[in-house]
Amino acid sequence: MEINFKLILLSLLIIMSSYGELLAQRVGSKDAKREMGFSSDEDFNITSFPDKWKEESAVILCQKHDFSYIKHGLNKIKFNVIIRRRVFINDQKAKDEYSIFYFIERNGENDHVGYIVEKPDGEKINVDLSDAVEVGANEVSAEYRSYYSYNDSYKKIAIPNLEVGDIIDYYVIGSKSYDGSSELIFSQFSFSLASKYPIIKQKFFFNVDKGFKVNFRAFNGAPEIVEGEPGINKQGRQKDKIKTYIVEDDNRDKKKYEYWKSYTLEEPWIKFQVYYAMGSQATKSIQLISKEKDLVNSPIDLETIRKKIVLDKRMVTMAATDINELSKRLRKVGNVENKAEYIYYYLKYWYFKQLRSYTNFDYENGDYANINYMRFANLFAALLNKFDIPYKYVIAVDRDNGGFDNVIFTNDLTTGIKVKSKYFFYFDNNSLSTDIPSYILGTDAMEFYTDRKHKDEKAKMVKIPVRDYNYNALHSSLKVSFNESMDTTYIINSDSIVGSMKDGYSKLVLYKTSYLDQDKEYLFPEKVRKEKEEAARKSKNGTRKSKRSIRETQEKERTEAQEKQELKEWRSDYIIDFFENDFKIAKVDSVVVASSGRLPNSPYLLVNSYFRAEDFISKAGRNYIFNIGSLIGHQLELETEDMKREADINVTNVLSYNFNIELQIPDGYYVENVDALDYNIVSDLAEFTAKATIDGNIIRVNTSKKYKTLYASKDDWNKYIDFLEAAYEFSQKKIIIKKNK
């Protein structure tokens, strides 16, 4: 295809006078736009880097991110973005990593992607991206993920003939239109200026139309935002009413990865968000951006948020069919905390029943969406008001924000309700009323009344409580034996899981299971009993079934049997996948969920699994070697570079892992010296203990690994090293099962 070079030149003269101006333009053919991404911007002419980075796998020579928020017509807003990145490939590791390119490609007229490989001799190869295939977002590394939105799917393509010493230079242009007739909150940016590779030069450019409000903060040494020249409107003209904001950063060393490091508190961090609302709508919004200022570079005004809390009074109307029944049940419940707990479970039941009835939400097939944290608080508060239960509204700051002084987004906060001394926070399909999100444990919170009676009472500052590590615990009991030929290990595994430890397990083992009926029976046992009795009576006194009715019943039974078999197979695959990093499972005999752990009368998730493994045991002459340490699962192996610590320790949650192993030694064999399995590494921060005993032909090993605190100083890292290395060393332990002489 012939390229219109005159059009390209004209476009560059108009657009590239400011890198961000490209965003607001619609010029020429698709080929012209493709060329624009590789314009004569001098910052992208860099081909070398300082000697201090010569051992790095790759160096980002230059990267720029341009975002534009422009009005188009009366009620239309257009968001445009261009990202360009230039990277030097310095070793085989980087070559392998960058040999696959991931990108988002939409079909809008201004959406384009381009990729060039520049060889050491200056030759530039334009990579054809037309053969790219779609992939899920979970496959895409952080470098290629969008700064400004979440995307479910990307495309990927292999980059041919990439070599060490090459420079890759790629860009992505995207645009999206929005309805500007009401409040519009754009996705927030929250990111580190440091990357996995060092960066010579980077720039973030924001082109913002009149009427938009900008919230920005720089943290931990990141450069502040500065206002640039007037911005560009939809026609490509410079207008004083359009603001531009720029963040520039040079010679940034790579991000240092450390276990349990809070990157938002340690790395140079940027937060940025754009908000738009017409006229008086801005004053009604609970968003954090000031109506008066175009650029807000300060903490949020908590009192403003408090005044704008609006309870969702529709809840009582929407739940009208159950209100009378709910009222009857509450009369039989004890104190107000117990009443609030009961209402919590009713709200969860009602919410998921509504999703299942009125949306595409597929409760039975494993959709585990959360209710929005603020919607939960507002709905819950409305129900509490209905039943005259006093409460306080709670706003907690997420732990990685380091306190209210650092908060500028509503998403930095989590709202909840407090009744007496009990906290309630938003739920998912499997949560309990006692669950508190791990990322607000121990953090600052404000609590206040929302009723007129207390309107002049000041908010109280509190700390969200941190529970003992035993509340978030895994207790795993394993009974281990061998087949006659001693080449296969039989394992009966019983897991008892409580607290936040259930999160990962629940979404797996409870998949494809509906609990609406269980929840209904917990909430309204008398009503359910009567419904069952009525159904049984009708069945007993019913007329003779027609052939059609018989066929429908048989078809339903076949479908249920098929679903039951599919669930069995899925759980079998789950067990295999769950243990794949620890050992290879040859066959799963069964997986039984003894308790879902979803209701207060049975808070433990209980899962019993029976399976066989083949790589635990190996023959050594007349004897056998058994990898007993592997039974506690994969343990973290620290490398040399992990021994030094630069950042303080910020553990996700206080946790406890406990394994009780019972190994049956076959007749004719014995085991000696199990004392080598004993460990006792205990500190105020963490511990790993193990104790082994022999009782006849049974070896019993009990291990416990505990994370006791959320925070620790980097000066205490040695305590973590001691217990982590002990746990890893135990996981590598083997015993010799000897043949009797």
C-alpha positions, 0 to 999 in steps of 0.5 A: 500500500502506498503511504501518503508521506505528505499527510504524515509530515503534516500530521507530525508538524501539527501533532508532535509539537507536544507529544500529548497532542497526538491524543486529540487528533484524528488525521489521515489513514491508519498507515499514517497514524501507525507512522506517527507513533514512531515520530522524530521525538528526540527522547526516543533517539536514545540508544545507549545507557550508563555503565552502572546498568550494564549488567541489567537484563534490559534497560527502558531507554524511554517511555511516555504515557499521554492521556487526554480528557476532552469534551466532544459536543454537548454531552460527549466526552472522549478519553484518548491514550497513547503509550510508547516504550523503547527498550534495550535487550541486554541479555538472553533472559530479556530476549526470551521475555520480550519475544512475546508482545501483548497488547490491547487492540480495539476497533475504534477509528483512533485505536492502533498498535505498532511495533519496531525492532531496531538492529544494532546497525540501525536497521528498523524492522516493522513487525506485522501484528495481524496474526496476533491471537487473543489471550486472557488477562491472567497471562499478561505481565504487568508491563503490558497491562493497562494503567488506566483500565482493566481488560479481560482479554489481550492479544499476543504475538511472537516477535521473530528474530529478536536478538540480544543488542536489539532495541524494541520500540512499540506504541499503543493508541486507544480511545473511548467515548463516554456520556458526559450528561451525568457524573463521570469518574475515570479510572484511577492511576496508582503506580510506581515510577520504578519498574523491573528494569531501570528507566533512563527517561519517562514522562506522563502527560495529561491533557484535561478539558475545562470542567474536569477536576484532577486529583494528584499526589506524589509519594516517597520521593516521586516528582510532583506534577507541574502545569504545562502549556495550554492543552489541545481541544478536539480540533487540535487547537491550543486553548487556554481553558484546557489544562495540561499536567506533566510528571517527568522522571529520569534515571530511575533505578529498577524496582527492588523486589522483597517479600512482604514489601508494601510498594505503595509505602516504599517505592516512588508512587503516583496517584492520579484521577480525573472527575467530571460532573455537570453543574450541581451534580459535583456538589452531590458526589461522594467523590473526593475531588474539590469543586473549587479547584482544578488540581487538588494535591492534598489529602481528602476531606473526611468530613465532606465524605461523612456529610455526603453519606446517603443510605439506600432506603430502597432496601426496605422496599425491595426486600418487602416480601421478607420483611415481616418474616425477618421481623418475626425471626428477630424477636427470637434473637438475643442482643443487638449484635446478634440481631445485626448478624442475622440481618447481615446474613439476610442481606447476603441471601437477598443480594445473591438471590437478586443477582441470580434472578435479575442478572446474568450472575451465575450463582450455581456455576461459581460466580463469586462477585463481591457486593460493593463495599459502599453499597453494602454499608448503605443497604445494611444501614437501611435495614438496621434503621428499619429495625431500630438497631443503633449503629455507627458508620465506619470508614477505614483506610486501606493499609497500603495507604499509610493513613488518612493523610495519604488518601485521595481516592474513595477506592483507598477506603473501605466502608462498613458498619459497627454495632456495639463492638462488632464490625461488619464489612462487605461480603462475597458468596462465602463470607462470614459476618466476622470477616474483616478485609485483611487489608484494613486490619490494624488501620485507622478508621473513623466512625460516626452516626448517620442519624439527625440526632447525632448530626453535631457529634464529631467522628471518632478515630479508632483502629480496626482490630487485628485478631490472633493468628489462630483465627486465620488458620489451616489445620491439615491432618494427613494419614499416610500409608503405602501399597504392597509394592511400596511405589505408591503413597496413599494419603487421606487429607482432612483440611479444617480452614477458618478465617481469611485462610478460607478465601482461596480454598472456598472459591475452588472447592465450593465452585459449581455449588448453590447455597441459596437453599441452605441460606434460606433454611438458616434464615427462615427454618419454620417457613422452609419446614412448612414449604417442605411439608406442603410439597410432600403433601401435594406429592402424596395426594397428587394425581397420576403423572402424565408421560410428559411429566415422567419424561421431564422428571427423568430428564431432570434426574439425568441432568443432576447426575451429570452435573454431580459427575462433572463436579466430582471430576472438577474437584478431582482436578482441583486437588491435582492442581492445588498440590502440583507445586508440592508433589505429583498426584497420580489419582484422586479417589474422592473429594468431600466438602463436609462443611462449607464454612459459610454460616455462623453455626459452622464457620470452618470449611471442612474438606476431606480428600483421598488421593495417591501420589507416586513421587514421595517414595523411592527405592534405595537397595533394600530400603526406601527413602520417603520425602516426608517434609514435602507433606507440608507443601511448598516452602519459600526458599530464600536466595542470597539477595534475599538476606539483606532487607531495605524495606520494612515488613508488611505481612498480608495477614496474621496466619497459622499453618498446622500439619498433623502427619500420621505415617504408617510404616509397613510390617517388616520395616522400621525408621530410626532417628526422627529427631532430625525432624524436630524444630523450634524457631520461635520469636515474637514475630513468627515461628516454625516448630516441628515435633516427631515421635514414633509409636510402634509402626506409626510416625507422628509429626506435628508442625506449625508455622505462624505469622504473628504480626502484620508489621515488623521493622526491616531490622527484624528481618533476621527473625523471619530468615530464621523461621523461613529457612527452618520451614524450607529445610524441613520441607526437604527432609527425608526419612529412610524406611529400613528393611528389618534384618 
